[in-house]
Amino acid sequence: MKHLLNILLDEGYEVWRSSIIFPDQNSNSKTQNEYILKNKEKFNVIFTKGNDKKGNFFFKDDTNFSDFSTMRVGGMCVYFIKDNDFEKKIIWGLYEGSKPPTLIHPKLNIEYKRIDCNNKIEYLDGYRQDAIEKVLSKENHKFIFDNLYTNYLFKYDEIKNPTV
């Protein structure tokens, strides 16, 4: 099965990262932002608010898009953008602590019922990473891609004859 990220690239999506620059920024982030802004053409910088002294911007990242780190500017997630349409962005990155990167946006319509660690019935939706991971592990990623902006309901019930 082809992974969702590869499908996005095949469909013409480009990888972008987002950053913010402000006067009291730590020196490491400030240095990274200055490098990106000095090479605006290389990184195809687009400001969404403000300017190069104080503002938010996107920049293209042609490096390893699976590199997630709080030590790098824009390192928490990547934006998959097609035809410079930032309204229909797909965001992949770090979402919940101590868990791998995952789909952050758009939120999938998920109903996931399971037994939690205390043997109680737990209901998860598309805002919980465990539910998102369930969809990514069970469904064909092309099917997920085709339903990113639909109301399709991904429904899972792992409770057979609950005793709770």
Backbone bond lengths (Angstrom), bond angles and torsions (degrees), N, CA, C in turn:
res aa  C-N    CA-C-N  psi(-1)  N-CA   C-N-CA  omega(-1)  CA-C   N-CA-C  phi
1 M - - - 1.453 - - 1.532 108.03 -
2 K 1.300 115.66 134.64 1.462 121.16 178.23 1.523 109.28 -77.65
3 H 1.331 116.40 134.34 1.466 121.52 -178.32 1.531 110.79 -71.25
4 L 1.306 115.49 149.97 1.461 122.23 -179.07 1.528 112.14 -53.20
5 L 1.322 118.07 -41.31 1.467 120.45 -178.69 1.527 111.96 -64.32
6 N 1.319 116.91 -38.23 1.469 120.36 176.57 1.517 111.25 -68.40
7 I 1.320 117.02 -35.88 1.465 120.84 176.47 1.523 109.86 -62.96
8 L 1.331 116.77 -43.47 1.468 120.23 178.55 1.530 111.17 -58.54
9 L 1.320 116.63 -45.49 1.465 120.05 178.92 1.523 110.82 -63.93
10 D 1.327 117.52 -42.04 1.470 121.57 177.97 1.522 111.92 -62.37
11 E 1.333 116.55 -31.20 1.470 121.66 -178.93 1.531 112.29 -83.36
12 G 1.331 117.35 2.81 1.464 120.51 175.54 1.516 115.23 95.19
13 Y 1.318 117.93 10.89 1.464 120.56 177.05 1.524 109.48 -76.17
14 E 1.315 115.78 144.37 1.457 122.10 177.80 1.523 109.17 -111.43
15 V 1.329 115.57 151.79 1.457 121.79 -176.70 1.525 109.85 -91.75
16 W 1.322 115.70 125.59 1.459 123.09 177.90 1.527 108.51 -127.30
17 R 1.301 115.42 157.80 1.463 121.91 170.53 1.519 107.36 -126.15
18 S 1.309 115.36 163.94 1.462 121.00 -178.37 1.522 109.19 -121.80
19 S 1.319 115.82 146.37 1.460 120.20 177.02 1.513 109.67 -145.07
20 I 1.303 113.71 168.88 1.456 121.57 177.80 1.524 106.87 -136.21
21 I 1.292 116.13 142.97 1.463 120.35 177.54 1.524 108.36 -125.32
22 F 1.330 115.23 136.00 1.457 120.14 179.90 1.529 108.63 -152.70
23 P 1.314 117.36 160.12 1.475 121.09 -171.87 1.529 115.38 -58.57
24 D 1.325 120.27 -38.43 1.460 121.91 -175.53 1.525 113.78 -93.20
25 Q 1.314 117.21 23.01 1.453 121.92 -177.12 1.532 111.02 -67.44
26 N 1.353 116.49 147.48 1.468 118.33 178.52 1.529 109.69 -64.94
27 S 1.332 115.97 157.53 1.466 120.39 -170.81 1.522 113.07 -64.34
28 N 1.335 118.23 -34.73 1.454 120.56 179.76 1.531 110.80 -65.00
29 S 1.323 117.12 -48.66 1.469 120.83 178.53 1.520 110.44 -64.03
30 K 1.309 116.56 -41.21 1.469 120.63 -179.60 1.528 110.15 -60.98
31 T 1.324 117.40 -43.99 1.464 121.42 178.96 1.523 111.16 -62.76
32 Q 1.328 116.92 -44.39 1.464 120.29 178.81 1.522 111.33 -63.06
33 N 1.331 116.79 -45.06 1.468 120.41 179.09 1.519 111.06 -62.44
34 E 1.329 117.17 -42.12 1.467 120.34 179.10 1.523 111.03 -60.52
35 Y 1.332 116.65 -41.04 1.465 120.32 178.10 1.530 110.64 -62.12
36 I 1.320 116.16 -46.46 1.467 119.87 179.92 1.528 110.53 -61.64
37 L 1.331 116.36 -44.73 1.468 119.72 -177.02 1.528 112.52 -70.51
38 K 1.332 118.26 -30.12 1.474 120.72 175.16 1.520 111.12 -69.31
39 N 1.326 116.53 -23.32 1.466 122.46 -179.66 1.526 110.20 -114.45
40 K 1.335 115.64 46.64 1.470 121.33 -175.24 1.520 112.92 -54.30
41 E 1.324 116.64 -40.35 1.468 119.69 -177.64 1.526 110.79 -66.70
42 K 1.330 116.56 -42.13 1.471 120.69 -179.97 1.521 110.84 -62.38
43 F 1.331 117.07 -42.01 1.458 121.38 -175.89 1.523 113.19 -94.05
44 N 1.332 117.09 -2.12 1.464 121.62 178.11 1.531 110.97 52.56
45 V 1.322 116.44 52.23 1.467 122.59 -174.92 1.524 111.00 -64.79
46 I 1.336 115.26 133.12 1.468 122.15 175.15 1.519 107.55 -128.21
47 F 1.332 116.34 117.14 1.460 120.39 176.88 1.519 109.69 -81.89
48 T 1.333 116.00 133.64 1.459 120.57 176.55 1.524 110.74 -103.16
49 K 1.330 115.51 -15.77 1.458 120.52 178.81 1.523 108.09 -161.70
50 G 1.315 116.89 135.82 1.455 120.77 174.81 1.516 113.50 76.58
51 N 1.355 114.91 -149.83 1.460 121.30 -176.07 1.526 109.84 -145.75
52 D 1.336 116.86 -166.30 1.462 119.89 -175.04 1.532 114.08 -76.94
53 K 1.314 117.61 2.69 1.474 121.95 173.33 1.531 111.09 -99.16
54 K 1.329 115.20 -35.46 1.464 121.35 179.38 1.530 107.32 -158.68
55 G 1.309 115.82 110.79 1.457 118.08 -179.26 1.515 113.60 175.87
56 N 1.316 114.79 174.92 1.463 123.35 177.44 1.522 107.79 -107.97
57 F 1.345 115.87 141.61 1.452 118.52 177.94 1.517 111.34 -150.10
58 F 1.330 114.75 158.51 1.456 123.11 172.69 1.515 107.43 -107.89
59 F 1.326 115.69 149.60 1.458 120.13 174.02 1.519 108.97 -143.56
60 K 1.343 115.46 145.68 1.457 120.35 179.61 1.504 109.43 -72.44
61 D 1.304 115.36 140.30 1.456 121.21 179.33 1.516 108.75 -124.88
62 D 1.321 116.11 101.98 1.461 120.74 -179.83 1.525 111.98 -92.53
63 T 1.335 116.34 8.03 1.465 119.84 178.48 1.524 108.68 -85.77
64 N 1.288 117.48 -159.22 1.460 122.75 -177.98 1.535 110.05 -68.84
65 F 1.327 117.56 107.30 1.469 119.67 -176.90 1.522 112.56 -76.43
66 S 1.325 117.71 -1.59 1.462 119.32 175.72 1.528 111.18 -99.53
67 D 1.331 116.30 12.63 1.461 121.70 178.40 1.528 108.29 -90.88
68 F 1.337 115.86 105.23 1.455 120.90 -179.82 1.515 109.22 -115.47
69 S 1.313 115.83 126.08 1.452 120.42 -177.73 1.522 109.48 -159.47
70 T 1.317 115.79 141.68 1.464 119.54 175.21 1.519 111.09 -76.01
71 M 1.324 117.04 -8.22 1.462 121.07 -178.75 1.523 112.48 -86.65
72 R 1.297 117.61 -5.91 1.460 119.52 -179.00 1.519 109.32 -118.61
73 V 1.285 115.40 145.03 1.464 121.23 177.69 1.530 108.46 -62.04
74 G 1.330 115.89 128.62 1.465 120.18 -178.26 1.511 112.58 71.51
75 G 1.315 117.72 19.40 1.452 121.52 -172.44 1.509 116.74 -82.79
76 M 1.313 118.32 -5.71 1.466 120.39 -177.61 1.530 113.00 -81.90
77 C 1.333 116.69 -26.11 1.458 119.34 -178.34 1.522 110.55 -160.92
78 V 1.315 115.57 165.88 1.453 122.16 173.12 1.522 108.53 -121.12
79 Y 1.306 114.84 150.21 1.461 122.69 177.91 1.519 107.54 -108.80
80 F 1.321 116.38 127.22 1.454 120.86 172.92 1.525 106.64 -98.52
81 I 1.332 114.86 117.44 1.468 122.02 -174.09 1.525 108.69 -123.77
82 K 1.322 115.65 135.73 1.459 120.30 176.74 1.526 108.73 -116.77
83 D 1.320 116.15 132.88 1.465 122.67 177.14 1.529 112.31 54.91
84 N 1.337 116.86 37.15 1.470 122.76 -179.82 1.525 113.52 53.08
85 D 1.326 117.30 27.37 1.464 122.30 177.71 1.533 108.45 -93.35
86 F 1.330 116.17 89.96 1.456 121.27 -177.03 1.532 112.29 -74.95
87 E 1.325 117.63 -10.00 1.466 120.93 176.48 1.535 110.82 -73.16
88 K 1.321 117.25 -33.89 1.470 121.79 -178.98 1.525 110.16 -103.17
89 K 1.314 115.77 46.06 1.462 120.90 -178.93 1.523 110.69 -74.14
90 I 1.325 114.40 152.62 1.452 121.87 172.33 1.527 105.31 -121.64
91 I 1.322 115.82 122.80 1.458 120.44 -174.49 1.525 109.63 -110.66
92 W 1.321 115.56 130.54 1.463 122.90 178.65 1.520 107.30 -126.92
93 G 1.320 118.13 130.22 1.453 118.50 178.57 1.511 113.38 173.32
94 L 1.334 114.30 -160.87 1.458 121.30 -179.76 1.517 108.96 -75.12
95 Y 1.326 116.20 131.49 1.465 120.73 -173.88 1.521 111.45 -125.66
96 E 1.326 117.44 -55.24 1.459 121.92 178.19 1.524 109.08 -117.82
97 G 1.322 116.65 144.86 1.451 121.90 -178.06 1.517 113.56 -56.56
98 S 1.323 116.17 142.70 1.469 124.50 176.69 1.522 113.39 62.39
99 K 1.331 117.25 23.05 1.462 121.18 177.74 1.524 108.86 -126.82
100 P 1.337 117.04 156.75 1.469 119.87 -177.66 1.533 111.60 -72.26
101 P 1.347 116.50 165.30 1.466 119.50 175.82 1.526 110.92 -58.30
102 T 1.331 115.05 151.00 1.459 120.37 -177.09 1.527 110.23 -153.98
103 L 1.314 116.14 179.30 1.458 122.17 175.75 1.535 109.33 -70.66
104 I 1.321 116.02 122.42 1.464 121.22 -179.91 1.526 111.18 -102.48
105 H 1.327 116.27 -40.72 1.467 121.04 -176.46 1.518 108.83 -147.87
106 P 1.313 119.72 138.26 1.455 127.59 2.12 1.525 111.20 -75.95
107 K 1.313 115.21 158.01 1.460 120.90 177.99 1.520 109.01 -74.88
108 L 1.323 114.81 131.45 1.459 119.79 177.24 1.530 109.43 -81.91
109 N 1.306 115.67 152.16 1.460 122.10 176.50 1.529 107.21 -85.23
110 I 1.347 116.81 101.82 1.463 121.71 -172.40 1.528 110.73 -126.19
111 E 1.333 114.99 136.00 1.469 122.33 166.56 1.517 105.87 -121.71
112 Y 1.298 116.30 118.12 1.465 121.29 -176.64 1.518 107.98 -134.14
113 K 1.330 115.63 116.29 1.462 121.56 -179.02 1.529 108.21 -112.95
114 R 1.344 116.05 126.94 1.461 120.85 -179.21 1.521 109.86 -149.19
115 I 1.308 115.52 173.32 1.466 121.38 174.74 1.524 107.34 -92.88
116 D 1.328 117.46 129.38 1.465 119.88 179.00 1.520 111.18 -83.77
117 C 1.332 116.72 -176.61 1.468 120.77 -175.99 1.531 112.94 -66.78
118 N 1.322 118.47 -14.22 1.468 122.24 177.51 1.527 112.18 -101.67
119 N 1.341 115.92 15.89 1.466 122.84 -179.45 1.523 113.02 62.06
120 K 1.313 116.45 31.59 1.461 121.08 174.85 1.525 108.81 -109.88
121 I 1.317 115.42 151.18 1.455 119.56 177.84 1.523 108.81 -70.34
122 E 1.327 115.16 130.99 1.457 121.95 -178.24 1.529 108.10 -122.71
123 Y 1.312 116.62 134.65 1.458 122.34 178.79 1.522 108.00 -110.82
124 L 1.326 116.43 121.63 1.462 121.85 -179.45 1.520 109.62 -113.38
125 D 1.331 115.02 149.09 1.461 119.73 176.48 1.532 109.19 -124.14
126 G 1.305 116.41 -170.52 1.460 122.30 -176.09 1.510 114.95 -68.28
127 Y 1.329 118.13 -2.21 1.460 120.71 178.16 1.524 111.78 -95.27
128 R 1.323 118.16 -2.93 1.471 121.97 178.68 1.521 108.97 -106.76
129 Q 1.324 116.58 132.35 1.458 120.00 -176.26 1.522 112.56 -62.40
130 D 1.326 118.71 -33.86 1.465 120.03 178.44 1.529 111.18 -59.91
131 A 1.310 117.12 -37.26 1.466 120.47 178.24 1.524 110.71 -69.98
132 I 1.327 116.41 -41.81 1.472 120.24 178.17 1.525 110.00 -62.22
133 E 1.332 116.63 -43.26 1.466 121.12 179.41 1.522 111.59 -64.08
134 K 1.320 117.10 -33.74 1.470 121.22 176.93 1.531 109.51 -61.13
135 V 1.327 116.71 -46.39 1.465 120.45 179.06 1.528 110.18 -62.52
136 L 1.329 117.01 -46.83 1.467 120.81 -177.99 1.530 112.39 -63.68
137 S 1.325 117.32 -29.24 1.469 119.82 -179.33 1.523 112.86 -86.37
138 K 1.326 117.79 -24.21 1.473 120.75 -174.16 1.530 113.96 -100.81
139 E 1.315 117.13 -29.97 1.467 120.28 -171.57 1.526 111.96 -102.06
140 N 1.319 115.12 154.00 1.452 121.53 172.40 1.534 107.89 -66.65
141 H 1.309 117.07 130.60 1.468 119.86 -174.42 1.529 113.23 -67.53
142 K 1.309 117.82 -26.06 1.470 119.87 174.61 1.528 109.28 -67.24
143 F 1.324 116.47 -38.04 1.469 120.92 177.01 1.531 109.61 -65.15
144 I 1.327 117.32 -41.76 1.475 120.42 176.35 1.520 109.57 -60.96
145 F 1.331 116.99 -47.44 1.472 121.07 179.36 1.525 110.72 -55.76
146 D 1.326 116.78 -46.83 1.467 121.39 -178.59 1.526 112.09 -63.44
147 N 1.333 117.96 -20.30 1.465 121.53 -176.48 1.529 113.84 -113.33
148 L 1.331 117.36 15.33 1.466 119.48 -179.03 1.526 112.28 -60.68
149 Y 1.305 117.07 -38.32 1.465 120.26 -177.28 1.525 111.60 -114.64
150 T 1.337 115.51 37.27 1.469 119.94 175.18 1.532 107.85 -120.77
151 N 1.301 116.59 178.82 1.467 121.06 176.79 1.526 111.75 -98.86
152 Y 1.331 117.19 18.76 1.462 120.07 -179.23 1.531 109.38 -55.52
153 L 1.339 116.39 135.48 1.457 121.78 -179.58 1.526 110.04 -98.43
154 F 1.325 115.77 116.99 1.461 122.17 171.95 1.526 105.88 -88.91
155 K 1.338 116.42 115.01 1.466 119.59 -172.04 1.526 109.71 -124.28
156 Y 1.335 115.39 130.64 1.461 121.61 -179.37 1.517 108.78 -136.38
157 D 1.321 115.03 137.48 1.461 121.43 177.92 1.523 107.11 -132.97
158 E 1.325 116.20 106.54 1.458 120.44 -179.42 1.522 111.69 -97.44
159 I 1.325 116.80 12.86 1.452 120.00 -178.09 1.518 108.49 -107.48
160 K 1.308 115.00 114.08 1.470 121.50 177.27 1.521 107.72 -106.61
161 N 1.317 117.33 117.06 1.467 121.94 -178.44 1.529 112.25 50.50
162 P 1.298 117.58 65.52 1.467 119.71 -176.69 1.528 111.74 -61.16
163 T 1.338 115.01 142.83 1.457 121.00 179.06 1.513 110.86 -106.18
164 V 1.301 116.81 5.55 1.464 120.84 -177.57 1.514 109.83 -89.33
